[in-house]
């Protein structure tokens, strides 16, 4: 079996040195995409490591990407962990950076990274046992493919999505892509709603957008090399921005490139689910977290997350109930302060 690495990016938004460094740069054009919501901590990173050890013990290496800080409880001598500072892999001309886009677009430069890797944000957790074949099969990434329309709403990622699709439409003929790999694009595993959208949008001669789940993506390192070679100017311009900015591309351009190139195998849409922590989905998210309904979930914090501290306490109590045992990645039990309490989680 080919090696599969995981990458996790993390920032300690309360680190005074990091805050001091961030304050040196002009933030007057920062939107909520760069606000404190993006940096506040749910204090549940230890459960990410516990879930990986329990549900994906086959992983080759975890590359833990950080500005320079690491949690006090993390065992950096664990042979499966590679601590990677931004300065270790991001070209000097892009540093320092406070943009997730710059970090993500340069992940392929991490020394020793396997050709096959899965990229995690710190709000995406394994929620049940998973197999290598859930992420890569026959040397190709596993993903869900569908056409979609881009939502350009306030505080949305639509502008980044749009910039990514500009790149894709510059290099691929949409109809030719789908005709060549129609068994993948029209596979029922993508979900019937997604298949229907792909069919309904087929008459348009270009990609109006692509479906994305806001969960971890399986990547080939060679895809990053190809896109950097083909589209250096726009990737370079994005990486020169200290903060996320309208007009940037992001890591989805790599995901969409793999889909357009046919370099993927279909993974069922219900393998993963993203929950925005808001009133309409919160209880459903708690049920999923308690029962492991989907093998992967994203607990997506945003500006509409109200009563943050109460929700954090409740979510972490469930994590501790499901993953109470300290992992080999912990020097001490980092979840001890989150022992379950009698709370209404229904």
N, C-alpha and C positions, 0 to 999 in steps of 0.2 A: 504494500500500500504506500502510495506517495505521502510524504509528510504534509500535514495540515497544521498551520500555525494560527493562533488567535492574536489579534491586536486589540488592545483596550486603550482608549485615550481618556485621560483624567486630569482635572485641574482642581486644586484646592483654592476655592474662591475666597477663603478667609485668610490665606497666607499673607501676612503684612508685607513681605518682600515682593511677592507677586503683585500685590495691589499697588505698591510703591512704583514698581516698574511700569505697570499699566497706566498709572497716573501721569507718567512723563509724556504720554502721547495724546494728541488732540482727539477728544471724544465727542466733539460738538455735533457730529453727524450720525452718532450712534442711535440706532433704533432699538426696539425691544429685542431684536435679534442679538444685540450686544449688551443687554441689560443684566442686572444682577440675577434675574431668573435663570439665565444660562449658566451661572456659576455657583448658585447656592447648592448646598450639599444635603442629600437625603440620608447621609450617614449609613449607607447600606452596602458599601463596596465589598465588605467582607462576605456578604451573601452571594455576590457575583462569583467570587473565587470558590466558595463552597459549592455553588451549583455546577461550576465547571468540573471540579474534582469528582462530584457525585454523578453528574449526568454525561460528562464527556472526558472520561479518564484517558482516552486515547490521544488527546491533543498533544502535539509534539512540543510546542513552545508557546508561551504567552509573552508577547512583547508589550510591556506596560509603558505607555508613552506619557510623559509628564514634562512640565516646564522645568522641573528640578526637584520638586517636593515629592515625598512618598509618605503614605500613612505610617504612623509609628509602629503599628502592629504587623506590617507586612514583612515577611521573611525574604529579604532580597537575595539571600544565599540559596534559596530553593532552586534546584537545577533546571526547573521548567520555566523560571522567570528570567526575562531579559529586561532590565530597567533601561529605558531609552529616553534621554533628554532631547528636547527640540534641537539643541545645538549639535547633537550626535548625527542627525540625518537631514535636517532642513538646510539648504544652502544659506550661507552667511548673509547674502543680500536680502533675504526675506525675514531676517531676525532683527529684533524680537517680533513675535507675532501673537496677536490675540484673536486671530481668525481661525475658526475650525477648518475653513476651506484650505488655507495654506498647509495646515498640519496634514489633512487628509489627502491632498493631492500629491504629497511627497512621501507617503508611507512606503512606497516601493523602494525607497533609498535606505531603509533600515538594514544595517549590516546583518547578514545571516538569515534574513527573512526567507521563508520557503516560497516556492513558486505559487503554491496554493495557500491562501490565507483567508480568514474570516474577520471582517472588521466590526467591532463592537463599540458603541458609545456606552458610557457608564450607566445609562438608564435602560439597557437592553439585557435581559436575563434569560438564561436557560431555565425552563420551567418543568422539564420532564426529561427522561433519558433520550439521548440523540445518538445517531450513528454517523460515521464519516460520510456515508452515502447520502445523508441528508444535506450535505454541503457541497460535495464533489462526487461526480460519477463519471467514470471513463475519462478522467483528466479534465473534465469540464465543470464549471460552477453550476450549482443547482439554484434555480430562480423561478419566479412567476412572471410570465410575460403577458402584457396586454397593452393596447392603445388606451389613451385616456385624454381628457381635456384638462388643460392647466387652469387652476384656480388662482387668479390674481387678486387676492384679497389683502386687506390691511394686515400687516405683521405675518403674512404667509410666506412660504418659500417659493411662491410662484415665479418670482423674477429669476431666481437661481435655476429653477426647472426650465424656464424659457430659454435662458442662456445655454443650458446643456443641450436642449433640443435644436437650437441653431447649429451647434457643432454636428449633431447627428445628421440633420438634414443636408448638411454641406458635404457629407461623405457617403451617404447611403440613399438609395432609391427605395422608398417605403414599400411600394407594391412589389418590387422585386424581392425585398427582404422577406415579406410575409408569404409570397408565393413559393419561395425556395424552402422555407421552413414552416409551412402551414401546419404540419403535424404537431409542431411545438406550440405555435401561436394559438391554434384552435383546439388544443388539448383540453378536455374537460377538467383536468387537474388544476388548471388556472382559475377555475371557478366559473360557473355559468354566466354570472354578471359580467365578468371580465371578457369572456369569449364573445358575449353579445356586443360589448363596447367595441371590441376589435373589428367585428363584422360591420357594425353600423358606421364606423369611422373609416372603413376601407376605401370608399369612393374618393376620399381626399388624397391627392397625389403626394402629400408629405405627412410626416408624423406631427399630429397636433399636440402630442404629449405622450408620455408613457406612464404606466401605473407603477407606483412604488409603495412599499408597505411601511416604510419608516422603521425598519428593523435591520438586523445585521445582514450584510451582503457578502457573498462568497466572491473572491476576486482572484484573478491570475495576475501575478506580478508583471508578466509580459504585456498585459493590457495597458497598464500604466505607462510602460516604456513606449508602446505604440502611439498612444494618444499624445504623450509629450512630444514625440517626434513629429506627429502630424499637425498638432495645434499648440506649438510652443508659445506663440504670442499671447493667446488669451489665457493660458494657464500661468504664464509668467506675470501678466498684468494682474491677475487675481491674487497671486502670491505676494505681490508687492504691496497690497493693501494690508494695513495693520489690523483693521477690523473688517468684518463682513460688510459688503457694499453691493448695492443694486448693480447688476451687470456682471457680477462674478459668476463663474461656473463653480460647481462643487463636485464632490465625489460621485454623484449620480451620473455624471458624464461618463465615468468608467463603467458603471453598471449598464447604462443604456447602450454603450458601445458594444459590450459583450452580447447584449440581446440582439442588436441590429446585425452583428457579425455572425449570429447563429452559434456563438460559443457558449452554449448553456444547455442544460437538461432541465426539464420542467419539474418543479417542486410544487406540491399542493399548496394552494393559497392559504388553507387553514393551518398550515404548519406554524405560522407565526401570526401574531396580532399586536397592533399598536393601540394602546389606550391613552387618550389625552385625559389628564387628571382633571376632569370637570364633572359637574353634577350629573349629566346625562349618561355618562359611562362609568362612573366611579364604582358603583356597586357591582357592575358586571366585571370590572377589573379585579375587584377583591375576590369574587367567586372563582375567576380563572386562576388567580394566584394561589388560592387555597387548594384547588383541585387539580392543577396542572393540565387544564383543558387544552391549551396550545403549548407545544414544546418550547416555543420562544415567545416572550412578550416584551413589549416596550412600555415602560411607565413614564410617559412623556409629560414632563412639567412644562407649564407655559404661563402666560400672563393671566389666564383664566382659572388658575389653580388658587382657590380660596381656602382659608384655614389650613395653610401649609403645614404648620407644626403639628396640628392634630392628625392630619392625613399621614404625615411622615411616621408618627408614632404608631398609627394603626397598621400601615403597610409593613413596617419593620417588625411588629409583633407577629404578623403572619409569616414573614420570612423566617423569624427565629423559631417558630413552631414547626415549619417544614424543614429547616436546615439548622438544627440546633448544635450540631457537632462542629467543633473547631476543625478547620482544614489544615493541611500541611503547609499552606501558604501563610499561616498566622503564627506570630511569635507568642501571642496570648489571645484569649477569647475576646475578639473585638465586638462580639454581639452580646456580651454579658449584660450590658446596660439596657438591652432591648428585650428582656425576657417578657413573655406574653403576660398581658394583664387582662382582667375581666372587662372587655370592651364589646360594644355592640358593633359587629362587623357585617351584619346582614343588611 
